[in-house]
Structure formats: structure tokens, C-alpha cells
Amino acid sequence: MPRPIRVPNRKARAVTTEKFRKFFSVSAGIFVFVGITLSVLIWVPSMETALAARATVGAPKIQFAWPAAAGAAKPGEVHTWLPSPVRDELLARISSELERHPDPFSSDGLRATSDSLMRTGWFDSPPQVRRRGEAVAVSASWRTPAAVVRRNGVDYLISQQGHLLPVAYQRDQAPVTAIIGAVQEPPMASGQVAPGQIWQGDDIRAALDTLGLIAARPWRDQVSAIDVTEYSTYKRLAIISKWNGKTVIGGAPRDTIPGEVAFDMKLRRIDELARQFGQIDARHRLVEVGGPVMLVDDVTTAVARNP
């Protein structure tokens, strides 16, 4: 007797497979959802705790690379030529910008701080502001003070390149040489002086060039001012000594004036005056060193005062 043969039920198998797929899909979705939920429940409180701990630390410590001063540092002092009130102002500016952008994971506060510092006029390029752990480090290329320009009884500080710096002094109170008799007013913007802008005028440039060349002279500390009153009209500069004597040098280092000796010869003549008389003005009210021969005013003499 023939053995019966079981015929496969393809429809039943197809139904079973479809049920399995649906079950697997639902199970996988539940598994993923549970995983995400657990991750959020674990990660968010951890992150909140970290942020809270960071917030309780307070404002970040500011590490500012101040411009170095010449000479040896005194114990307990910051070795920089930048006055303490200016340093305090810059630190306050940094703190203010960081408070406005408190998110420690965002670079907005760092960029805003750099932009704010650049607007002060102290820097040649935007300062580098970076986070170092819990601190904020600032480094920059500083504009170094070279002189003050005296206008209307105020001494305005400028850099060697002629940029107006955000510091002004009362007359004769600045620690640098004055430029007197300038034609141009300080650079202005919206009716106010504009730090960071160049003080225009060939007379300012001539005075700064002169100061740059006499910086290494042994008599440099006898110079109290560079008088540029006659420069725009006659191309004539004068050095004012701390005894108020005037040494007329004529043209600036870049000038070529007919009848005048080279600028280096002018400086050597002043060297000789300082050697012979101990003063660059030869203890007289007026000396001229730019012409073919030196001239000394013997009629009106100056009584040398003690430094």
C-alpha cells in the first residue's frame, strides 16, 4: 500500500515568516528605544553635574602675556612697562566679554574677547584668546609707546609707527619724549579721539624717525622734546634739552636738504657738544648743528639747571 506523502503548505509558511518579521521589528524597536532612554537617563544627569561643577568654580582665570619691560624684574612685581590701571582695564574687558558668553564649549566668547581687545588700539593684530583647562590665555603683538604728542595741554601717547594709544597724560607727566608743535589734531571718530589710528602728518613721522636714531646715544636721557613747529614749512627740527636749550638739527633722517650735512654728522656734532659741555645744548639757549659749521648763540645764554 502506497505511503501517503505530506504536501508542504506554502501559504502557512509564508504567514509564519511574516509574523516573525513583525515580531523581530517590534522587538528591535523596543530595544533601541530602551537603549536610548537609558543613555539619556544616565548621560544627562552626568553632564548636568559636570556643568554645575564647572559653574561653581567661578570666572575663569585669565593668563595675559603682558609686554615685557627692559631690565631685571623686582621681586613681587609684574615685569612689564604697561601701567597697572591699564592692565586692570584690559582684564575687566576680558571678564565682561566672557560673562556675556558663558558657554565654555562655545568659541563665541573667545572671538568676542579678541575683537574687543583689538578695538582698544594696543595691538597690531587681533590677540590670540584660547582656553587652557579652567583658564583663558591671551597673547598678542603689542604696540610699543615711543613718544607723546602735545596738543592743547594734553600729552597723547603714540607708538613708533604713529598709532594713537589709549593713554593720555598731563603735560610733562609722561615717561617718554614729547613731540611739540605738530600741525594735525589727533585722529578722531564720531567726535572722539580714535585709539589705534595713525596720527597723520609728515612732522610726526620725522620726529619719530629722529627719536629712533638717537635712542642709542649716551645723551638720550637729556632730550625732553622734539620740536616740529617749523618742519611743515621749513623742514627744520629741533631737539629740546631738559634744561630748555634748543639744538636745531634741520631736516629729518629721510630728508635731503641742500646746504645741510648728513644726519649722522649732525648726531656726531651733538656727541661732541655733550662731551665738551656735558649738555647737548652746550649750555646755551640755541645751537645749530645742521649747517656747514656749528653755530652757537653767544648772546642769549642759558644757565644750566641741575637735572
Phi, psi and omega per residue, in radians:
M1 nan 2.263 -3.066
P2 -1.148 2.473 3.128
R3 -1.420 2.348 -3.133
P4 -1.155 2.552 3.118
I5 -1.910 2.280 3.126
R6 -1.393 2.153 3.115
V7 -1.577 2.167 -3.127
P8 -1.050 2.395 3.087
N9 -1.639 1.617 -3.083
R10 -1.117 -0.581 -3.141
K11 -1.177 -0.722 3.134
A12 -1.131 -0.727 3.137
R13 -1.120 -0.680 3.136
A14 -1.113 -0.704 3.132
V15 -1.129 -0.732 3.140
T16 -1.097 -0.740 3.141
T17 -1.105 -0.749 -3.131
E18 -1.116 -0.696 3.097
K19 -1.097 -0.668 3.141
F20 -1.145 -0.725 3.131
R21 -1.095 -0.766 3.129
K22 -1.110 -0.712 3.128
F23 -1.120 -0.741 -3.141
F24 -1.133 -0.731 -3.132
S25 -1.108 -0.786 3.137
V26 -1.143 -0.714 -3.136
S27 -1.125 -0.744 3.135
A28 -1.122 -0.709 3.120
G29 -1.094 -0.746 3.107
I30 -1.098 -0.721 -3.126
F31 -1.091 -0.803 3.136
V32 -1.099 -0.775 -3.136
F33 -1.060 -0.786 3.133
V34 -1.095 -0.706 3.132
G35 -1.096 -0.786 3.131
I36 -1.119 -0.749 -3.129
T37 -1.061 -0.801 3.131
L38 -1.107 -0.672 3.134
S39 -1.100 -0.773 3.135
V40 -1.114 -0.780 -3.118
L41 -1.094 -0.523 -3.123
I42 -1.545 -0.733 -2.999
W43 -1.339 -0.740 -3.069
V44 -1.084 -0.879 3.097
P45 -1.036 -0.631 3.114
S46 -1.103 -0.769 3.130
M47 -1.152 -0.731 3.112
E48 -1.067 -0.695 3.106
T49 -1.102 -0.743 -3.141
A50 -1.126 -0.756 3.130
L51 -1.162 -0.675 3.106
A52 -1.114 -0.710 3.114
A53 -1.121 -0.684 3.122
R54 -1.141 -0.682 -3.118
A55 -1.192 -0.597 -3.120
T56 -1.242 -0.290 3.125
V57 -1.177 -0.511 -3.127
G58 1.686 -2.891 -3.099
A59 -1.116 2.522 -3.131
P60 -1.168 2.607 3.058
K61 -1.264 2.381 -3.100
I62 -1.786 2.151 3.097
Q63 -1.892 1.748 -3.085
F64 -1.807 2.204 3.085
A65 -1.440 1.575 -3.107
W66 -1.222 2.654 3.109
P67 -1.158 2.348 -3.051
A68 -1.376 2.508 3.063
A69 -1.651 2.729 3.097
A70 -1.291 2.689 3.108
G71 1.572 3.114 -3.097
A72 -1.445 2.516 3.130
A73 -1.380 2.516 3.066
K74 -1.520 2.561 -3.125
P75 -1.001 2.311 3.087
G76 1.425 0.017 -3.132
E77 -1.937 2.587 3.028
V78 -1.318 2.209 -3.043
H79 -1.506 1.385 -3.114
T80 -2.644 2.679 3.067
W81 -1.480 -0.151 -3.090
L82 -1.291 2.147 -3.109
P83 -1.041 2.630 -3.115
S84 -1.022 -0.736 3.116
P85 -1.061 -0.603 3.119
V86 -1.210 -0.720 3.101
R87 -1.073 -0.748 3.133
D88 -1.089 -0.687 3.132
E89 -1.131 -0.736 3.137
L90 -1.167 -0.705 3.100
L91 -1.110 -0.698 3.114
A92 -1.136 -0.636 3.110
R93 -1.122 -0.739 3.123
I94 -1.115 -0.822 -3.136
S95 -1.044 -0.696 -3.129
S96 -1.103 -0.752 -3.138
E97 -1.184 -0.674 3.137
L98 -1.200 -0.573 3.083
E99 -1.190 -0.569 3.107
R100 -1.279 -0.342 3.126
H101 -2.265 1.317 -3.002
P102 -1.327 -0.234 -3.087
D103 -1.156 1.960 -3.096
P104 -1.227 -0.215 -3.113
F105 -1.708 0.019 -3.137
S106 -1.841 2.547 3.100
S107 -1.594 0.006 -3.105
D108 -1.053 -0.742 -3.127
G109 -1.128 -0.623 3.135
L110 -1.204 -0.746 3.114
R111 -1.141 -0.752 -3.137
A112 -1.111 -0.659 3.112
T113 -1.127 -0.773 3.118
S114 -1.079 -0.771 3.133
D115 -1.101 -0.715 -3.129
S116 -1.137 -0.731 3.112
L117 -1.145 -0.672 -3.127
M118 -1.080 -0.568 -3.113
R119 -1.245 -0.223 -3.131
T120 -1.240 -0.441 -3.105
G121 1.654 -0.013 -3.088
W122 -1.418 -0.232 -2.912
F123 -2.166 2.553 3.098
D124 -1.336 -0.488 -3.130
S125 -2.560 2.818 -3.115
P126 -0.974 2.247 3.120
P127 -1.063 2.622 3.054
Q128 -1.516 2.117 -3.125
V129 -2.099 2.083 -3.073
R130 -2.370 2.704 3.019
R131 -1.598 2.333 3.047
R132 -2.231 1.595 -3.066
G133 1.146 -2.144 3.129
E134 -1.548 0.030 -3.095
A135 -1.917 2.828 3.015
V136 -2.056 2.110 -3.084
A137 -1.797 2.360 -3.120
V138 -2.198 2.240 3.048
S139 -2.343 2.635 -3.028
A140 -2.800 2.883 3.020
S141 -1.718 1.905 -3.015
W142 -1.498 2.592 2.946
R143 -1.547 2.158 -3.057
T144 -1.563 2.286 3.100
P145 -1.078 2.443 -3.135
A146 -2.147 -0.556 -3.071
A147 -2.903 3.035 2.944
V148 -2.100 2.544 3.056
V149 -1.801 2.155 -3.075
R150 -1.586 2.074 3.082
R151 -2.417 2.186 3.061
N152 0.945 0.709 3.077
G153 1.409 0.047 -3.139
V154 -1.998 2.397 3.098
D155 -1.785 1.915 -3.106
Y156 -1.646 2.241 -3.108
L157 -1.357 2.359 3.078
I158 -2.307 2.800 3.122
S159 -1.542 3.070 3.119
Q160 -1.101 -0.479 3.108
Q161 -1.542 -0.027 3.098
G162 1.644 0.111 3.116
H163 -1.255 2.356 3.044
L164 -1.239 2.232 3.136
L165 -1.776 2.702 -3.005
P166 -1.402 0.798 3.090
V167 -2.447 2.396 3.056
A168 -2.344 2.656 -3.094
Y169 -2.194 2.775 2.920
Q170 -1.226 2.762 -3.080
R171 -0.906 2.294 3.076
D172 1.156 0.276 3.132
Q173 -1.786 -0.148 -3.096
A174 -1.356 2.591 3.130
P175 -1.460 0.184 -3.139
V176 -2.214 2.960 -3.091
T177 -1.223 2.542 3.121
A178 -1.632 2.582 2.955
I179 -1.904 2.080 -3.058
I180 -2.046 2.594 3.100
G181 1.519 0.265 -3.126
A182 -1.132 2.545 -3.107
V183 -1.363 -0.789 -3.009
Q184 -1.453 2.583 2.977
E185 -1.340 2.871 3.099
P186 -1.086 2.687 3.109
P187 -1.050 2.421 -3.059
M188 -2.189 2.689 3.028
A189 -2.584 2.146 -3.121
S190 0.979 0.645 3.075
G191 1.421 0.094 3.137
Q192 -2.235 2.716 3.105
V193 -1.058 2.551 -3.011
A194 -2.053 1.577 3.076
P195 -1.011 2.498 -3.132
G196 1.708 -0.325 3.108
Q197 -1.547 2.648 -3.131
I198 -1.400 2.332 3.062
W199 -1.310 2.010 -3.033
Q200 -1.324 2.727 3.060
G201 2.243 2.282 3.083
D202 -1.132 -0.476 3.133
D203 -1.176 -0.646 3.098
I204 -1.146 -0.778 3.131
R205 -1.103 -0.702 3.126
A206 -1.106 -0.726 3.138
A207 -1.155 -0.735 -3.137
L208 -1.157 -0.691 3.082
D209 -1.080 -0.717 3.129
T210 -1.125 -0.783 3.126
L211 -1.081 -0.651 3.122
G212 -1.090 -0.633 -3.099
L213 -1.412 -0.474 -3.124
I214 -1.595 -0.016 -3.052
A215 -1.020 -0.598 -3.078
A216 -1.598 -0.013 -3.120
R217 -1.258 2.502 -3.119
P218 -1.147 -0.356 3.133
W219 -1.651 0.209 -3.063
R220 -0.965 -0.628 -3.091
D221 -1.290 -0.102 3.068
Q222 -1.464 -0.189 -3.071
V223 -1.512 2.112 3.105
S224 -1.785 -0.423 -3.106
A225 -2.816 2.760 2.947
I226 -1.965 2.096 -3.112
D227 -1.631 2.041 -3.119
V228 -1.939 0.302 -3.062
T229 -0.951 -0.708 -3.056
E230 -1.729 0.127 -3.039
Y231 -1.249 -0.803 -3.079
S232 -1.067 -0.573 -3.090
T233 -1.617 -0.778 -2.991
Y234 -2.058 0.027 -3.083
K235 0.962 0.883 -3.091
R236 -2.283 2.148 3.084
L237 -1.886 2.770 3.064
A238 -2.485 2.505 3.047
I239 -1.682 2.240 3.091
I240 -1.759 2.149 -3.133
S241 -1.431 2.914 3.121
K242 -1.234 -0.124 3.013
W243 -1.692 0.127 3.123
N244 1.253 0.307 2.985
G245 -1.406 2.636 -3.094
K246 -1.980 2.142 3.053
T247 -1.908 1.847 -3.093
V248 -1.399 2.147 -3.126
I249 -1.884 -0.166 3.116
G250 1.389 -2.298 -3.067
G251 -1.172 2.791 3.137
A252 -1.403 2.998 -3.097
P253 -0.961 -0.566 -3.093
R254 -1.554 -0.102 -3.067
D255 -1.529 2.596 2.972
T256 -2.103 1.850 -3.055
I257 -1.928 2.147 3.106
P258 -1.001 2.354 3.132
G259 1.523 -0.088 3.126
E260 -1.828 2.615 3.070
V261 -1.354 2.911 3.114
A262 -1.101 2.709 -3.068
F263 -1.095 -0.629 3.115
D264 -1.086 -0.639 3.084
M265 -1.151 -0.653 3.082
K266 -1.032 -0.765 -3.134
L267 -1.175 -0.660 3.117
R268 -1.156 -0.593 3.073
R269 -1.145 -0.704 3.085
I270 -1.163 -0.645 3.039
D271 -0.936 -0.775 -3.099
E272 -1.186 -0.691 3.085
L273 -1.072 -0.772 3.127
A274 -1.113 -0.628 3.132
R275 -1.206 -0.769 -3.071
Q276 -1.324 -0.751 -2.997
F277 -1.888 -0.188 -3.088
G278 1.398 -0.029 -3.130
Q279 -2.453 2.514 -3.116
I280 -1.253 -0.271 3.097
D281 -1.690 0.160 -3.136
A282 0.955 0.424 -3.123
R283 1.090 0.524 3.109
H284 -2.194 2.816 3.126
R285 -1.214 -0.581 -3.039
L286 -2.503 2.263 3.063
V287 -2.359 2.434 3.069
E288 -2.082 2.195 -3.069
V289 -2.067 0.062 -3.042
G290 -1.581 -0.390 -3.061
G291 -1.413 -3.043 3.132
P292 -1.016 -0.570 3.078
V293 -2.304 2.736 3.080
M294 -1.319 2.478 3.102
L295 -2.129 2.346 3.120
V296 -2.179 2.263 3.117
D297 -1.340 1.857 -3.130
D298 -1.576 -0.097 -3.097
V299 -1.427 -0.928 3.138
T300 -1.861 1.814 -3.103
T301 -1.747 2.804 3.124
A302 -1.944 2.360 3.072
V303 -1.450 2.103 -3.109
A304 -1.147 2.305 3.095
R305 -1.749 2.695 3.085
N306 -1.174 2.498 3.137
P307 -0.980 nan nan
